[in-house]
């Protein structure tokens, strides 16, 4: 299945590059990643979701808001009702916990 998707993607990009009426930069602002990278990204996200399950609900919420939603401490504090210092503390403790899960010997 991977090979089929990969070949279809390559065929599509070749076909589109032959169409002079298209402004490719407007339609494709950045290079489309190969399907293998999309599959790896999906697997990585699944692993990350599994790791996030080890955090408390508050830690997980704050980590997602900070890393995925690119929210500042101030914005997270407004969303969650926590103080900015508590947001920082929860994020720090959550990351510390994730580090010990990922490689317990390195961070002990």
N, CA, C and O atoms as a printed pandas DataFrame, in Angstrom:
     atom_number atom_name residue_name chain_id  residue_number  x_coord  y_coord  z_coord
0              1         N          UNK        A               1    0.828   -1.181    0.000
1              2        CA          UNK        A               1    0.000    0.000    0.000
2              3         C          UNK        A               1    0.881    1.256    0.000
3              4         O          UNK        A               1    0.601    2.225   -0.706
4              5         N          UNK        A               2    1.948    1.219    0.805
5              6        CA          UNK        A               2    2.862    2.360    0.841
6              7         C          UNK        A               2    3.396    2.670   -0.554
7              8         O          UNK        A               2    3.423    3.830   -0.965
8              9         N          UNK        A               3    3.819    1.646   -1.277
9             10        CA          UNK        A               3    4.387    1.828   -2.614
10            11         C          UNK        A               3    3.347    2.432   -3.556
11            12         O          UNK        A               3    3.681    3.308   -4.354
12            13         N          UNK        A               4    2.110    1.988   -3.482
13            14        CA          UNK        A               4    1.045    2.503   -4.348
14            15         C          UNK        A               4    0.823    3.990   -4.075
15            16         O          UNK        A               4    0.756    4.792   -5.006
16            17         N          UNK        A               5    0.709    4.355   -2.797
17            18        CA          UNK        A               5    0.501    5.762   -2.440
18            19         C          UNK        A               5    1.695    6.606   -2.881
19            20         O          UNK        A               5    1.526    7.707   -3.405
20            21         N          UNK        A               6    2.879    6.091   -2.670
21            22        CA          UNK        A               6    4.088    6.802   -3.075
22            23         C          UNK        A               6    4.088    7.044   -4.586
23            24         O          UNK        A               6    4.336    8.163   -5.036
24            25         N          UNK        A               7    3.815    6.010   -5.359
25            26        CA          UNK        A               7    3.811    6.137   -6.821
26            27         C          UNK        A               7    2.723    7.081   -7.304
27            28         O          UNK        A               7    2.955    7.870   -8.220
28            29         N          UNK        A               8    1.548    7.017   -6.708
29            30        CA          UNK        A               8    0.478    7.939   -7.089
30            31         C          UNK        A               8    0.861    9.385   -6.798
31            32         O          UNK        A               8    0.559   10.283   -7.583
32            33         N          UNK        A               9    1.521    9.605   -5.679
33            34        CA          UNK        A               9    1.968   10.964   -5.334
34            35         C          UNK        A               9    2.990   11.478   -6.339
35            36         O          UNK        A               9    2.915   12.627   -6.775
36            37         N          UNK        A              10    3.929   10.641   -6.699
37            38        CA          UNK        A              10    4.946   11.024   -7.682
38            39         C          UNK        A              10    4.290   11.329   -9.023
39            40         O          UNK        A              10    4.616   12.327   -9.665
40            41         N          UNK        A              11    3.367   10.472   -9.444
41            42        CA          UNK        A              11    2.663   10.699  -10.708
42            43         C          UNK        A              11    1.902   12.016  -10.684
43            44         O          UNK        A              11    1.918   12.760  -11.664
44            45         N          UNK        A              12    1.239   12.309   -9.579
45            46        CA          UNK        A              12    0.496   13.553   -9.455
46            47         C          UNK        A              12    1.419   14.761   -9.580
47            48         O          UNK        A              12    1.119   15.700  -10.318
48            49         N          UNK        A              13    2.534   14.739   -8.865
49            50        CA          UNK        A              13    3.467   15.863   -8.916
50            51         C          UNK        A              13    4.061   16.040  -10.313
51            52         O          UNK        A              13    4.253   17.170  -10.760
52            53         N          UNK        A              14    4.350   14.951  -10.998
53            54        CA          UNK        A              14    4.867   15.046  -12.364
54            55         C          UNK        A              14    3.826   15.654  -13.294
55            56         O          UNK        A              14    4.141   16.511  -14.119
56            57         N          UNK        A              15    2.579   15.202  -13.154
57            58        CA          UNK        A              15    1.500   15.724  -13.992
58            59         C          UNK        A              15    1.311   17.218  -13.762
59            60         O          UNK        A              15    1.170   17.982  -14.717
60            61         N          UNK        A              16    1.309   17.629  -12.518
61            62        CA          UNK        A              16    1.100   19.035  -12.191
62            63         C          UNK        A              16    2.261   19.905  -12.669
63            64         O          UNK        A              16    2.050   21.064  -13.026
64            65         N          UNK        A              17    3.464   19.377  -12.682
65            66        CA          UNK        A              17    4.611   20.176  -13.109
66            67         C          UNK        A              17    4.584   20.428  -14.606
67            68         O          UNK        A              17    5.230   21.362  -15.081
68            69         N          UNK        A              18    3.851   19.618  -15.359
69            70        CA          UNK        A              18    3.755   19.799  -16.816
70            71         C          UNK        A              18    2.694   20.810  -17.203
71            72         O          UNK        A              18    2.597   21.168  -18.377
72            73         N          UNK        A              19    1.911   21.274  -16.279
73            74        CA          UNK        A              19    0.834   22.214  -16.592
74            75         C          UNK        A              19    1.347   23.638  -16.432
75            76         O          UNK        A              19    1.446   24.136  -15.311
76            77         N          UNK        A              20    1.675   24.302  -17.537
77            78        CA          UNK        A              20    2.263   25.638  -17.437
78            79         C          UNK        A              20    1.293   26.694  -16.919
79            80         O          UNK        A              20    1.732   27.721  -16.400
80            81         N          UNK        A              21   -0.008   26.471  -17.044
81            82        CA          UNK        A              21   -0.963   27.489  -16.616
82            83         C          UNK        A              21   -1.056   27.603  -15.099
83            84         O          UNK        A              21   -1.614   28.572  -14.584
84            85         N          UNK        A              22   -0.526   26.645  -14.397
85            86        CA          UNK        A              22   -0.562   26.700  -12.939
86            87         C          UNK        A              22    0.640   27.470  -12.400
87            88         O          UNK        A              22    1.774   27.287  -12.842
88            89         N          UNK        A              23    0.361   28.305  -11.468
89            90        CA          UNK        A              23    1.454   28.919  -10.727
90            91         C          UNK        A              23    1.747   27.973   -9.568
91            92         O          UNK        A              23    1.086   28.041   -8.532
92            93         N          UNK        A              24    2.710   27.112   -9.727
93            94        CA          UNK        A              24    2.966   26.055   -8.743
94            95         C          UNK        A              24    3.281   26.615   -7.362
95            96         O          UNK        A              24    2.935   26.000   -6.354
96            97         N          UNK        A              25    3.929   27.768   -7.302
97            98        CA          UNK        A              25    4.254   28.320   -5.986
98            99         C          UNK        A              25    2.986   28.718   -5.243
99           100         O          UNK        A              25    2.913   28.582   -4.022
100          101         N          UNK        A              26    1.996   29.203   -5.966
101          102        CA          UNK        A              26    0.744   29.577   -5.313
102          103         C          UNK        A              26   -0.016   28.332   -4.857
103          104         O          UNK        A              26   -0.622   28.326   -3.785
104          105         N          UNK        A              27    0.020   27.283   -5.673
105          106        CA          UNK        A              27   -0.722   26.087   -5.324
106          107         C          UNK        A              27    0.045   25.207   -4.338
107          108         O          UNK        A              27   -0.567   24.592   -3.464
108          109         N          UNK        A              28    1.341   25.136   -4.458
109          110        CA          UNK        A              28    2.169   24.305   -3.601
110          111         C          UNK        A              28    3.211   25.170   -2.911
111          112         O          UNK        A              28    4.361   25.205   -3.350
112          113         N          UNK        A              29    2.840   25.877   -1.832
113          114        CA          UNK        A              29    3.783   26.791   -1.197
114          115         C          UNK        A              29    5.020   26.112   -0.632
115          116         O          UNK        A              29    6.075   26.736   -0.525
116          117         N          UNK        A              30    4.901   24.854   -0.274
117          118        CA          UNK        A              30    6.082   24.138    0.196
118          119         C          UNK        A              30    6.072   22.760   -0.437
119          120         O          UNK        A              30    5.034   22.280   -0.893
120          121         N          UNK        A              31    7.217   22.140   -0.458
121          122        CA          UNK        A              31    7.349   20.818   -1.065
122          123         C          UNK        A              31    6.516   19.807   -0.285
123          124         O          UNK        A              31    6.573   19.763    0.944
124          125         N          UNK        A              32    5.759   19.011   -0.990
125          126        CA          UNK        A              32    4.925   18.001   -0.363
126          127         C          UNK        A              32    5.825   16.882    0.156
127          128         O          UNK        A              32    6.637   16.346   -0.597
128          129         N          UNK        A              33    5.690   16.524    1.439
129          130        CA          UNK        A              33    6.548   15.463    1.969
130          131         C          UNK        A              33    6.168   14.121    1.359
131          132         O          UNK        A              33    5.004   13.897    1.028
132          133         N          UNK        A              34    7.123   13.242    1.212
133          134        CA          UNK        A              34    6.809   11.917    0.679
134          135         C          UNK        A              34    5.885   11.171    1.640
135          136         O          UNK        A              34    5.882   11.441    2.841
136          137         N          UNK        A              35    5.102   10.236    1.108
137          138        CA          UNK        A              35    4.176    9.485    1.963
138          139         C          UNK        A              35    4.866    8.791    3.131
139          140         O          UNK        A              35    4.264    8.617    4.190
140          141         N          UNK        A              36    6.114    8.397    2.949
141          142        CA          UNK        A              36    6.820    7.731    4.047
142          143         C          UNK        A              36    6.937    8.656    5.256
143          144         O          UNK        A              36    6.825    8.202    6.394
144          145         N          UNK        A              37    7.160    9.950    5.019
145          146        CA          UNK        A              37    7.254   10.889    6.138
146          147         C          UNK        A              37    5.907   11.062    6.819
147          148         O          UNK        A              37    5.844   11.209    8.040
148          149         N          UNK        A              38    4.826   11.047    6.042
149          150        CA          UNK        A              38    3.493   11.155    6.625
150          151         C          UNK        A              38    3.203    9.951    7.510
151          152         O          UNK        A              38    2.618   10.090    8.584
152          153         N          UNK        A              39    3.612    8.767    7.057
153          154        CA          UNK        A              39    3.400    7.556    7.848
154          155         C          UNK        A              39    4.221    7.613    9.126
155          156         O          UNK        A              39    3.722    7.265   10.196
156          157         N          UNK        A              40    5.466    8.044    9.029
157          158        CA          UNK        A              40    6.332    8.159   10.207
158          159         C          UNK        A              40    5.747    9.178   11.181
159          160         O          UNK        A              40    5.737    8.953   12.391
160          161         N          UNK        A              41    5.260   10.301   10.649
161          162        CA          UNK        A              41    4.671   11.327   11.509
162          163         C          UNK        A              41    3.446   10.787   12.234
163          164         O          UNK        A              41    3.237   11.090   13.409
164          165         N          UNK        A              42    2.633    9.989   11.542
165          166        CA          UNK        A              42    1.452    9.401   12.163
166          167         C          UNK        A              42    1.847    8.448   13.279
167          168         O          UNK        A              42    1.259    8.473   14.360
168          169         N          UNK        A              43    2.839    7.612   13.019
169          170        CA          UNK        A              43    3.305    6.676   14.045
170          171         C          UNK        A              43    3.904    7.427   15.233
171          172         O          UNK        A              43    3.679    7.055   16.384
172          173         N          UNK        A              44    4.658    8.473   14.954
173          174        CA          UNK        A              44    5.255    9.279   16.023
174          175         C          UNK        A              44    4.161    9.912   16.873
175          176         O          UNK        A              44    4.263    9.947   18.099
176          177         N          UNK        A              45    3.116   10.411   16.219
177          178        CA          UNK        A              45    2.014   11.031   16.965
178          179         C          UNK        A              45    1.315    9.999   17.847
179          180         O          UNK        A              45    0.940   10.302   18.980
180          181         N          UNK        A              46    1.138    8.776   17.330
181          182        CA          UNK        A              46    0.511    7.713   18.136
182          183         C          UNK        A              46    1.358    7.398   19.369
183          184         O          UNK        A              46    0.826    7.207   20.463
184          185         N          UNK        A              47    2.663    7.346   19.188
185          186        CA          UNK        A              47    3.559    7.093   20.319
186          187         C          UNK        A              47    3.468    8.230   21.330
187          188         O          UNK        A              47    3.437    7.997   22.539
188          189         N          UNK        A              48    3.425    9.459   20.826
189          190        CA          UNK        A              48    3.333   10.619   21.699
190          191         C          UNK        A              48    2.023   10.612   22.475
191          192         O          UNK        A              48    2.012   10.902   23.671
192          193         N          UNK        A              49    0.917   10.283   21.805
193          194        CA          UNK        A              49   -0.369   10.200   22.508
194          195         C          UNK        A              49   -0.302    9.173   23.634
195          196         O          UNK        A              49   -0.834    9.398   24.721
196          197         N          UNK        A              50    0.351    8.051   23.369
197          198        CA          UNK        A              50    0.499    7.014   24.395
198          199         C          UNK        A              50    1.302    7.553   25.581
199          200         O          UNK        A              50    0.959    7.299   26.736
200          201         N          UNK        A              51    2.361    8.290   25.292
201          202        CA          UNK        A              51    3.176    8.872   26.369
202          203         C          UNK        A              51    2.385    9.914   27.156
203          204         O          UNK        A              51    2.489    9.982   28.380
204          205         N          UNK        A              52    1.600   10.722   26.457
205          206        CA          UNK        A              52    0.832   11.766   27.130
206          207         C          UNK        A              52   -0.201   11.186   28.095
207          208         O          UNK        A              52   -0.595   11.842   29.059
208          209         N          UNK        A              53   -0.634    9.961   27.832
209          210        CA          UNK        A              53   -1.583    9.307   28.736
210          211         C          UNK        A              53   -0.999    9.113   30.136
211          212         O          UNK        A              53   -1.744    8.948   31.102
212          213         N          UNK        A              54    0.324    9.131   30.245
213          214        CA          UNK        A              54    0.969    8.961   31.548
214          215         C          UNK        A              54    0.889   10.235   32.391
215          216         O          UNK        A              54    1.132   10.191   33.597
216          217         N          UNK        A              55    0.554   11.358   31.776
217          218        CA          UNK        A              55    0.485   12.628   32.496
218          219         C          UNK        A              55   -0.891   12.811   33.121
219          220         O          UNK        A              55   -1.864   12.167   32.729
220          221         N          UNK        A              56   -0.946   13.703   34.101
221          222        CA          UNK        A              56   -2.251   14.062   34.654
222          223         C          UNK        A              56   -3.012   14.853   33.596
223          224         O          UNK        A              56   -2.424   15.332   32.626
224          225         N          UNK        A              57   -4.302   14.985   33.786
225          226        CA          UNK        A              57   -5.124   15.717   32.818
226          227         C          UNK        A              57   -4.634   17.156   32.655
227          228         O          UNK        A              57   -4.558   17.663   31.537
228          229         N          UNK        A              58   -4.304   17.813   33.772
229          230        CA          UNK        A              58   -3.822   19.203   33.700
230          231         C          UNK        A              58   -2.498   19.281   32.941
231          232         O          UNK        A              58   -2.326   20.149   32.086
232          233         N          UNK        A              59   -1.566   18.381   33.247
233          234        CA          UNK        A              59   -0.268   18.392   32.568
234          235         C          UNK        A              59   -0.435   18.145   31.069
235          236         O          UNK        A              59    0.183   18.820   30.246
236          237         N          UNK        A              60   -1.272   17.179   30.731
237          238        CA          UNK        A              60   -1.502   16.846   29.318
238          239         C          UNK        A              60   -2.133   18.025   28.579
239          240         O          UNK        A              60   -1.716   18.367   27.473
240          241         N          UNK        A              61   -3.136   18.642   29.197
241          242        CA          UNK        A              61   -3.808   19.789   28.575
242          243         C          UNK        A              61   -2.828   20.923   28.336
243          244         O          UNK        A              61   -2.811   21.517   27.258
244          245         N          UNK        A              62   -2.023   21.219   29.323
245          246        CA          UNK        A              62   -1.062   22.313   29.201
246          247         C          UNK        A              62    0.004   21.987   28.158
247          248         O          UNK        A              62    0.388   22.860   27.379
248          249         N          UNK        A              63    0.483   20.751   28.132
249          250        CA          UNK        A              63    1.488   20.364   27.134
250          251         C          UNK        A              63    0.931   20.493   25.724
251          252         O          UNK        A              63    1.623   20.976   24.827
252          253         N          UNK        A              64   -0.303   20.068   25.518
253          254        CA          UNK        A              64   -0.911   20.169   24.180
254          255         C          UNK        A              64   -1.115   21.624   23.793
255          256         O          UNK        A              64   -0.830   22.017   22.662
256          257         N          UNK        A              65   -1.611   22.427   24.734
257          258        CA          UNK        A              65   -1.796   23.850   24.427
258          259         C          UNK        A              65   -0.470   24.532   24.107
259          260         O          UNK        A              65   -0.399   25.370   23.209
260          261         N          UNK        A              66    0.572   24.173   24.841
261          262        CA          UNK        A              66    1.870   24.820   24.648
262          263         C          UNK        A              66    2.557   24.354   23.361
263          264         O          UNK        A              66    2.992   25.180   22.559
264          265         N          UNK        A              67    2.657   23.047   23.163
265          266        CA          UNK        A              67    3.429   22.531   22.033
266          267         C          UNK        A              67    2.637   22.415   20.740
267          268         O          UNK        A              67    3.165   22.712   19.668
268          269         N          UNK        A              68    1.394   21.995   20.820
269          270        CA          UNK        A              68    0.630   21.805   19.594
270          271         C          UNK        A              68   -0.096   23.072   19.172
271          272         O          UNK        A              68   -0.147   23.396   17.985
272          273         N          UNK        A              69   -0.656   23.789   20.135
273          274        CA          UNK        A              69   -1.420   24.994   19.817
274          275         C          UNK        A              69   -0.564   26.266   19.859
275          276         O          UNK        A              69   -1.047   27.346   19.519
276          277         N          UNK        A              70    0.684   26.145   20.267
277          278        CA          UNK        A              70    1.618   27.282   20.336
278          279         C          UNK        A              70    1.088   28.439   21.198
279          280         O          UNK        A              70    1.259   29.610   20.857
280          281         N          UNK        A              71    0.452   28.094   22.303
281          282        CA          UNK        A              71   -0.066   29.114   23.215
282          283         C          UNK        A              71    1.015   29.514   24.200
283          284         O          UNK        A              71    1.873   28.712   24.566
284          285         N          UNK        A              72    0.959   30.771   24.622
285          286        CA          UNK        A              72    1.901   31.265   25.636
286          287         C          UNK        A              72    1.409   30.859   27.022
287          288         O          UNK        A              72    0.270   30.421   27.186
288          289         N          UNK        A              73    2.283   31.011   28.016
289          290        CA          UNK        A              73    1.882   30.710   29.390
290          291         C          UNK        A              73    0.650   31.543   29.770
291          292         O          UNK        A              73   -0.280   31.051   30.409
292          293         N          UNK        A              74    0.670   32.805   29.364
293          294        CA          UNK        A              74   -0.441   33.701   29.696
294          295         C          UNK        A              74   -1.741   33.204   29.068
295          296         O          UNK        A              74   -2.777   33.173   29.732
296          297         N          UNK        A              75   -1.693   32.817   27.796
297          298        CA          UNK        A              75   -2.895   32.318   27.124
298          299         C          UNK        A              75   -3.383   31.017   27.760
299          300         O          UNK        A              75   -4.585   30.815   27.932
300          301         N          UNK        A              76   -2.442   30.138   28.108
301          302        CA          UNK        A              76   -2.807   28.872   28.745
302          303         C          UNK        A              76   -3.445   29.136   30.105
303          304         O          UNK        A              76   -4.420   28.481   30.475
304          305         N          UNK        A              77   -2.895   30.093   30.846
305          306        CA          UNK        A              77   -3.453   30.440   32.157
306          307         C          UNK        A              77   -4.894   30.937   32.005
307          308         O          UNK        A              77   -5.758   30.592   32.811
308          309         N          UNK        A              78   -5.149   31.740   30.980
309          310        CA          UNK        A              78   -6.502   32.244   30.750
310          311         C          UNK        A              78   -7.459   31.112   30.370
311          312         O          UNK        A              78   -8.612   31.096   30.801
312          313         N          UNK        A              79   -6.978   30.177   29.568
313          314        CA          UNK        A              79   -7.818   29.062   29.117
314          315         C          UNK        A              79   -8.124   28.099   30.267
315          316         O          UNK        A              79   -9.265   27.669   30.436
316          317         N          UNK        A              80   -7.105   27.768   31.047
317          318        CA          UNK        A              80   -7.258   26.728   32.077
318          319         C          UNK        A              80   -7.683   27.264   33.439
319          320         O          UNK        A              80   -8.175   26.509   34.278
320          321         N          UNK        A              81   -7.496   28.553   33.662
321          322        CA          UNK        A              81   -7.812   29.114   34.977
322          323         C          UNK        A              81   -6.690   28.949   35.981
323          324         O          UNK        A              81   -6.847   29.303   37.150
324          325         N          UNK        A              82   -5.556   28.415   35.542
325          326        CA          UNK        A              82   -4.375   28.275   36.403
326          327         C          UNK        A              82   -3.584   29.583   36.379
327          328         O          UNK        A              82   -3.749   30.392   35.466
328          329         N          UNK        A              83   -2.733   29.789   37.374
329          330        CA          UNK        A              83   -1.844   30.946   37.345
330          331         C          UNK        A              83   -0.713   30.662   36.349
331          332         O          UNK        A              83   -0.446   29.507   36.019
332          333         N          UNK        A              84   -0.057   31.718   35.876
333          334        CA          UNK        A              84    1.044   31.530   34.927
334          335         C          UNK        A              84    2.168   30.712   35.553
335          336         O          UNK        A              84    2.764   29.872   34.879
336          337         N          UNK        A              85    2.463   30.939   36.817
337          338        CA          UNK        A              85    3.532   30.169   37.456
338          339         C          UNK        A              85    3.134   28.698   37.590
339          340         O          UNK        A              85    3.982   27.813   37.473
340          341         N          UNK        A              86    1.852   28.437   37.836
341          342        CA          UNK        A              86    1.397   27.056   37.935
342          343         C          UNK        A              86    1.436   26.371   36.562
343          344         O          UNK        A              86    1.717   25.176   36.470
344          345         N          UNK        A              87    1.157   27.124   35.510
345          346        CA          UNK        A              87    1.265   26.575   34.156
346          347         C          UNK        A              87    2.700   26.115   33.911
347          348         O          UNK        A              87    2.930   25.008   33.425
348          349         N          UNK        A              88    3.656   26.967   34.249
349          350        CA          UNK        A              88    5.067   26.624   34.070
350          351         C          UNK        A              88    5.475   25.412   34.892
351          352         O          UNK        A              88    6.209   24.544   34.420
352          353         N          UNK        A              89    4.986   25.365   36.137
353          354        CA          UNK        A              89    5.321   24.248   37.015
354          355         C          UNK        A              89    4.723   22.942   36.485
355          356         O          UNK        A              89    5.401   21.915   36.479
356          357         N          UNK        A              90    3.464   22.967   36.042
357          358        CA          UNK        A              90    2.812   21.769   35.513
358          359         C          UNK        A              90    3.485   21.289   34.235
359          360         O          UNK        A              90    3.652   20.087   34.026
360          361         N          UNK        A              91    3.869   22.225   33.387
361          362        CA          UNK        A              91    4.561   21.858   32.148
362          363         C          UNK        A              91    5.924   21.238   32.473
363          364         O          UNK        A              91    6.302   20.218   31.898
364          365         N          UNK        A              92    6.647   21.856   33.388
365          366        CA          UNK        A              92    7.958   21.344   33.784
366          367         C          UNK        A              92    7.846   19.928   34.360
367          368         O          UNK        A              92    8.597   19.034   33.970
368          369         N          UNK        A              93    6.921   19.733   35.274
369          370        CA          UNK        A              93    6.758   18.410   35.890
370          371         C          UNK        A              93    6.302   17.365   34.866
371          372         O          UNK        A              93    6.730   16.212   34.911
372          373         N          UNK        A              94    5.437   17.778   33.953
373          374        CA          UNK        A              94    4.988   16.856   32.912
374          375         C          UNK        A              94    6.130   16.423   32.010
375          376         O          UNK        A              94    6.265   15.242   31.691
376          377         N          UNK        A              95    6.953   17.385   31.599
377          378        CA          UNK        A              95    8.099   17.060   30.741
378          379         C          UNK        A              95    9.107   16.184   31.481
379          380         O          UNK        A              95    9.691   15.267   30.905
380          381         N          UNK        A              96    9.298   16.477   32.753
381          382        CA          UNK        A              96   10.212   15.670   33.563
382          383         C          UNK        A              96    9.718   14.226   33.644
383          384         O          UNK        A              96   10.502   13.284   33.533
384          385         N          UNK        A              97    8.420   14.066   33.837
385          386        CA          UNK        A              97    7.843   12.726   33.894
386          387         C          UNK        A              97    8.013   12.001   32.559
387          388         O          UNK        A              97    8.341   10.815   32.535
388          389         N          UNK        A              98    7.790   12.711   31.448
389          390        CA          UNK        A              98    7.963   12.100   30.129
390          391         C          UNK        A              98    9.414   11.674   29.907
391          392         O          UNK        A              98    9.674   10.619   29.328
392          393         N          UNK        A              99   10.350   12.493   30.367
393          394        CA          UNK        A              99   11.768   12.138   30.208
394          395         C          UNK        A              99   12.103   10.846   30.948
395          396         O          UNK        A              99   12.856   10.014   30.441
396          397         N          UNK        A             100   11.554   10.681   32.127
397          398        CA          UNK        A             100   11.847    9.458   32.881
398          399         C          UNK        A             100   11.193    8.236   32.241
399          400         O          UNK        A             100   11.713    7.125   32.354
400          401         N          UNK        A             101   10.068    8.429   31.575
401          402        CA          UNK        A             101    9.411    7.315   30.885
402          403         C          UNK        A             101   10.193    6.927   29.638
403          404         O          UNK        A             101   10.361    5.743   29.345
404          405         N          UNK        A             102   10.669    7.928   28.906
405          406        CA          UNK        A             102   11.378    7.676   27.654
406          407         C          UNK        A             102   12.716    6.998   27.913
407          408         O          UNK        A             102   13.044    6.006   27.261
408          409         N          UNK        A             103   13.488    7.520   28.853
409          410        CA          UNK        A             103   14.800    6.936   29.169
410          411         C          UNK        A             103   15.070    7.088   30.659
411          412         O          UNK        A             103   15.740    8.036   31.071
412          413         N          UNK        A             104   14.562    6.173   31.467
413          414        CA          UNK        A             104   14.670    6.323   32.917
414          415         C          UNK        A             104   16.108    6.376   33.433
415          416         O          UNK        A             104   16.372    7.063   34.420
416          417         N          UNK        A             105   17.028    5.682   32.803
417          418        CA          UNK        A             105   18.412    5.674   33.303
418          419         C          UNK        A             105   19.118    6.995   33.048
419          420         O          UNK        A             105   19.928    7.439   33.861
420          421         N          UNK        A             106   18.810    7.626   31.912
421          422        CA          UNK        A             106   19.490    8.882   31.566
422          423         C          UNK        A             106   19.086   10.018   32.466
423          424         O          UNK        A             106   19.893   10.911   32.723
424          425         N          UNK        A             107   17.829   10.016   32.969
425          426        CA          UNK        A             107   17.338   11.146   33.725
426          427         C          UNK        A             107   17.152   10.848   35.204
427          428         O          UNK        A             107   16.446   11.590   35.886
428          429         N          UNK        A             108   17.752    9.804   35.714
429          430        CA          UNK        A             108   17.577    9.510   37.142
430          431         C          UNK        A             108   18.706   10.081   37.963
431          432         O          UNK        A             108   18.719    9.928   39.185
